[in-house]
Amino acid sequence: MVTTVRPAVATTSLPAWVLVGAAVLVQIVYPLVPASWLTGVTVTSVVVFFLASLADVVRVHGARGGLLLVGIAGGGGLVAEAVGLATGFPFGSYAYTGTLGPELLGVPVVVPLAWAMMAWPALVVGRTLAGRGPGVVVLGGLALAAWDLFLDPQMVGAGHWTWFAPDPALPFVPGIPLTNYAGWVLVSLLVVGALHRTLGPRSARVSGPATALYLWVYASSVLAHLAFFGLPGSALVGGIGMGAIAVPFAVTTWRRERAAWRGRAG
């Protein structure tokens, strides 16, 4: 008889939910602190959010899943950013301004953590909407790339990086070239595709902590860009662009959870 040994997974989602709550709290604080604290709060927000995603993927896929998230999404993001800085491909010509802390290969260490923090929720989005097949990678990759409709305007506005050739740009979102978004789509598809293939189908399509993280980022970004950051253009463009993924994801999740609750009640 052949015994299959599966990776150990956490029996509770409590650690992930605690970190989700912490990530939400830090992001709520961000627009309320003095300007001199903003960079520190930005870095803290990414680190806590990353830990929340890491805790959730470890809960679902075990320690191996956590290593894959760090290696594929974090490592892949680092490589893409380092190549982008050196060659201008695939995002366009840009430079970091040295405000985000320690760097590796010219890339702030917090940046690959940011790739990893959203890659797991994006994969959950793809698996929820598509179930299986290539649609998971397409929708998951677009879910990850759509986040940059908010991220880049906010970070450029805060002075964390700058673009050397910012035109042509999206309507209402000046200062960021279209090549950047094309590069994000390419890298996101590769990252989500690699994660989907290597993590395997063990997880349920709907993961509560990952779902909360993705939908929180969407809703809070629309509000923050509109009410706190003075970026109504990215609030509109990001609200529509990321909303094209986030809204169907929210509806699908709600319907499945309602059906599951009714099944348990019956």
C-alpha positions as CSV (number, residue, x, y, z in Angstrom):
1,M,0.0,0.0,0.0
2,V,1.3,3.4,-1.0
3,T,0.8,6.2,1.6
4,T,0.7,9.7,0.3
5,V,2.2,12.3,2.6
6,R,0.6,15.7,2.3
7,P,2.2,18.9,3.6
8,A,1.1,19.9,7.1
9,V,-1.3,22.8,7.1
10,A,-2.6,25.0,9.8
11,T,-5.8,23.9,11.4
12,T,-7.1,27.4,12.0
13,S,-7.3,30.6,10.0
14,L,-7.0,32.8,13.2
15,P,-3.4,33.9,12.6
16,A,-4.2,34.9,9.1
17,W,-7.3,36.8,10.2
18,V,-5.3,38.6,12.9
19,L,-2.8,39.8,10.4
20,V,-5.5,40.8,8.0
21,G,-7.0,43.0,10.7
22,A,-3.6,44.4,11.4
23,A,-3.0,45.2,7.7
24,V,-6.4,46.9,7.5
25,L,-5.6,49.0,10.6
26,V,-2.2,50.1,9.3
27,Q,-3.8,51.2,6.0
28,I,-6.6,53.1,7.9
29,V,-3.9,54.9,9.8
30,Y,-1.9,55.9,6.8
31,P,-3.8,59.0,5.6
32,L,-4.1,60.2,9.2
33,V,-0.5,60.4,10.3
34,P,1.9,63.3,9.9
35,A,3.8,63.5,6.5
36,S,7.1,62.6,8.2
37,W,5.6,59.2,9.2
38,L,4.2,58.3,5.8
39,T,7.1,56.3,4.4
40,G,7.5,54.3,7.6
41,V,3.8,53.5,7.6
42,T,3.9,52.6,3.9
43,V,6.7,50.0,4.6
44,T,4.9,48.7,7.7
45,S,1.7,48.3,5.7
46,V,3.4,46.2,3.0
47,V,5.2,44.0,5.5
48,V,2.1,43.3,7.6
49,F,0.0,42.7,4.4
50,F,2.7,40.3,3.2
51,L,2.7,38.4,6.4
52,A,-1.1,38.1,6.2
53,S,-0.9,36.6,2.7
54,L,2.0,34.4,3.8
55,A,0.0,33.1,6.8
56,D,-3.0,32.3,4.7
57,V,-1.1,30.5,1.9
58,V,0.7,28.5,4.6
59,R,-2.6,27.6,6.2
60,V,-3.9,26.3,2.9
61,H,-0.7,24.8,1.3
62,G,1.6,24.3,4.2
63,A,5.2,25.6,4.6
64,R,6.0,24.6,1.0
65,G,3.2,27.0,-0.2
66,G,4.8,29.8,1.8
67,L,8.2,29.2,0.3
68,L,6.7,29.1,-3.2
69,L,4.9,32.4,-2.7
70,V,8.1,34.1,-1.5
71,G,10.3,32.5,-4.2
72,I,8.0,32.9,-7.2
73,A,6.1,36.1,-6.4
74,G,8.7,37.8,-4.3
75,G,11.7,36.5,-6.3
76,G,10.0,37.0,-9.6
77,G,9.0,40.5,-8.7
78,L,12.6,41.3,-7.7
79,V,14.0,40.0,-11.0
80,A,11.4,41.8,-13.0
81,E,12.1,45.1,-11.2
82,A,15.9,44.7,-11.4
83,V,15.7,44.0,-15.1
84,G,13.3,46.9,-15.6
85,L,15.6,49.3,-13.8
86,A,18.6,48.1,-15.9
87,T,17.0,47.9,-19.3
88,G,13.6,49.6,-19.3
89,F,11.9,46.3,-20.1
90,P,9.1,45.4,-19.4
91,F,7.7,48.5,-17.6
92,G,9.5,51.4,-19.2
93,S,12.3,53.7,-17.9
94,Y,12.0,54.5,-14.3
95,A,14.1,54.9,-11.1
96,Y,13.5,54.6,-7.4
97,T,14.2,57.7,-5.4
98,G,15.8,56.0,-2.3
99,T,12.9,56.7,0.0
100,L,11.7,53.1,0.6
101,G,14.5,51.7,2.7
102,P,17.2,49.0,2.0
103,E,17.7,47.9,-1.6
104,L,18.7,44.7,-3.3
105,L,19.9,44.9,-6.9
106,G,18.8,48.5,-6.9
107,V,15.2,47.5,-5.9
108,P,13.8,48.4,-2.4
109,V,13.3,45.2,-0.5
110,V,9.8,46.2,0.3
111,V,8.9,46.0,-3.5
112,P,9.2,42.2,-3.9
113,L,7.2,41.9,-0.7
114,A,4.5,43.9,-2.3
115,W,4.4,41.6,-5.3
116,A,4.1,38.6,-3.0
117,M,1.5,40.2,-0.8
118,M,-1.0,40.6,-3.7
119,A,-0.1,37.5,-5.7
120,W,-1.8,35.0,-3.4
121,P,-5.1,37.0,-3.2
122,A,-5.0,37.4,-7.0
123,L,-4.6,33.7,-7.4
124,V,-7.6,33.1,-5.2
125,V,-9.6,35.6,-7.3
126,G,-8.6,33.7,-10.5
127,R,-9.5,30.3,-9.0
128,T,-12.8,31.6,-7.7
129,L,-13.9,33.2,-11.0
130,A,-12.5,30.6,-13.4
131,G,-12.4,27.4,-11.3
132,R,-9.7,25.7,-13.4
133,G,-8.0,25.9,-16.7
134,P,-6.2,28.8,-18.3
135,G,-8.9,31.2,-17.2
136,V,-7.4,31.0,-13.7
137,V,-4.1,32.4,-14.9
138,V,-5.7,35.1,-17.1
139,L,-8.1,36.3,-14.5
140,G,-5.7,36.0,-11.6
141,G,-3.0,37.8,-13.6
142,L,-5.4,40.6,-14.5
143,A,-6.5,40.8,-10.8
144,L,-2.9,41.4,-9.8
145,A,-2.1,43.8,-12.6
146,A,-5.2,45.9,-12.0
147,W,-3.9,46.8,-8.5
148,D,-1.2,48.9,-10.2
149,L,-3.9,51.3,-11.4
150,F,-3.9,52.5,-7.8
151,L,-0.4,51.6,-6.7
152,D,1.6,53.6,-9.3
153,P,-0.3,56.9,-9.0
154,Q,-0.1,56.8,-5.3
155,M,3.6,55.9,-5.1
156,V,4.6,58.4,-7.8
157,G,2.6,61.1,-6.1
158,A,4.4,60.3,-2.9
159,G,7.8,60.6,-4.6
160,H,8.9,56.9,-4.2
161,W,9.8,56.5,-7.9
162,T,9.7,58.5,-11.1
163,W,9.2,57.8,-14.8
164,F,11.6,59.2,-17.4
165,A,9.2,58.9,-20.3
166,P,5.7,59.1,-18.8
167,D,3.8,59.5,-22.1
168,P,1.5,58.2,-23.5
169,A,-0.4,57.7,-20.3
170,L,-3.9,56.6,-19.3
171,P,-6.7,59.3,-19.4
172,F,-6.9,61.1,-16.1
173,V,-3.7,59.4,-14.8
174,P,-0.7,61.5,-16.0
175,G,2.9,60.7,-15.3
176,I,2.8,56.9,-15.7
177,P,3.3,55.4,-19.2
178,L,1.1,52.8,-20.8
179,T,4.2,50.5,-21.0
180,N,4.1,50.2,-17.2
181,Y,0.7,48.6,-17.2
182,A,1.6,46.3,-20.1
183,G,4.6,45.2,-18.1
184,W,2.5,44.6,-15.1
185,V,0.1,42.4,-17.1
186,L,3.0,40.4,-18.5
187,V,4.8,39.8,-15.2
188,S,1.5,39.2,-13.3
189,L,0.5,36.5,-15.8
190,L,3.9,34.8,-15.4
191,V,3.8,35.0,-11.5
192,V,0.2,33.8,-11.1
193,G,0.7,31.1,-13.7
194,A,3.7,29.8,-11.9
195,L,2.0,29.9,-8.5
196,H,-1.1,28.2,-9.9
197,R,0.9,25.4,-11.4
198,T,3.2,24.8,-8.4
199,L,0.8,25.2,-5.6
200,G,-1.6,22.7,-7.1
201,P,-5.4,22.5,-6.6
202,R,-5.4,21.7,-2.9
203,S,-7.1,25.0,-1.8
204,A,-10.8,25.7,-1.9
205,R,-11.5,28.3,-4.5
206,V,-12.7,30.8,-1.8
207,S,-10.2,31.7,1.0
208,G,-11.7,34.0,3.5
209,P,-8.5,36.0,4.5
210,A,-7.3,36.3,0.9
211,T,-10.8,37.4,-0.2
212,A,-10.9,40.0,2.5
213,L,-7.4,41.3,1.5
214,Y,-8.3,41.7,-2.1
215,L,-11.6,43.4,-1.6
216,W,-10.3,45.6,1.1
217,V,-7.5,46.8,-1.2
218,Y,-10.0,47.6,-3.9
219,A,-12.6,49.5,-1.8
220,S,-10.0,51.3,0.4
221,S,-8.0,52.4,-2.6
222,V,-11.0,54.0,-4.3
223,L,-11.9,55.9,-1.1
224,A,-8.3,56.9,-0.3
225,H,-7.5,58.1,-3.8
226,L,-10.7,60.1,-3.9
227,A,-10.9,61.5,-0.4
228,F,-7.3,61.6,1.0
229,F,-4.7,61.5,-1.8
230,G,-6.2,64.1,-4.1
231,L,-6.1,61.6,-7.0
232,P,-9.6,61.5,-8.5
233,G,-8.4,60.3,-11.8
234,S,-6.8,57.1,-10.5
235,A,-9.9,56.7,-8.2
236,L,-12.0,56.7,-11.4
237,V,-9.7,54.6,-13.6
238,G,-8.7,52.2,-10.9
239,G,-12.3,52.0,-9.6
240,I,-13.4,50.9,-13.1
241,G,-10.4,48.8,-14.0
242,M,-9.8,46.9,-10.8
243,G,-13.6,46.9,-10.2
244,A,-14.1,44.8,-13.4
245,I,-12.4,42.0,-11.5
246,A,-13.2,42.8,-7.8
247,V,-17.0,43.3,-8.2
248,P,-17.6,40.0,-10.0
249,F,-15.3,38.3,-7.5
250,A,-17.3,39.8,-4.6
251,V,-20.6,38.7,-6.1
252,T,-19.4,35.2,-6.9
253,T,-18.0,34.8,-3.4
254,W,-21.2,36.1,-1.7
255,R,-23.3,33.7,-3.8
256,R,-21.2,30.7,-3.0
257,E,-21.0,31.5,0.7
258,R,-24.8,32.0,0.8
259,A,-25.4,28.7,-0.9
260,A,-22.9,27.0,1.5
261,W,-24.7,28.5,4.5
262,R,-28.1,27.4,3.2
263,G,-26.7,23.9,2.7
264,R,-25.4,23.8,6.2
265,A,-28.7,25.2,7.6
266,G,-30.7,22.6,5.6
